[in-house]
Amino acid sequence: MTTIALATNKLYAYLYLVFGRFHIDIATALHEEITHQFPRDLISVQQGQYHYFYTGNQEKLLEIAQKVLPSNPQRDYLYGMVAFGLEQCHQFKAAFNRDKY
């Protein structure tokens, strides 16, 4: 197993432990850390958006997807995640016009 995989697995193990105990604030902080260290990990971006959605934090829901965009220019799925964040922030025109990215 590579060092990167081991580091990611440790973060995810801790993440699921705290999420299982309903420490959503710690879970979202861990998703932020995972996406900072591993910006191509879109599962963590998606899960972070999930947590932000259910806690009503639309700005962070958008930010977690936008911050990894430069590392994922060819991953169309991420553009949908950004559009969802824009829509949640009531930026409907920007959400509709994906080409702004």
Protein Blocks (a to p, Z undefined) as FASTA:
>chain_A
ZZklmmmmmmmmmmmmmmmnopaklmmmmmmmmmmmmmmlmklmmmmmmmmmmnopaklm
mmmmmmmmmmmmmlmklmmmmmmmmmmnopaklmmmmmlZZ
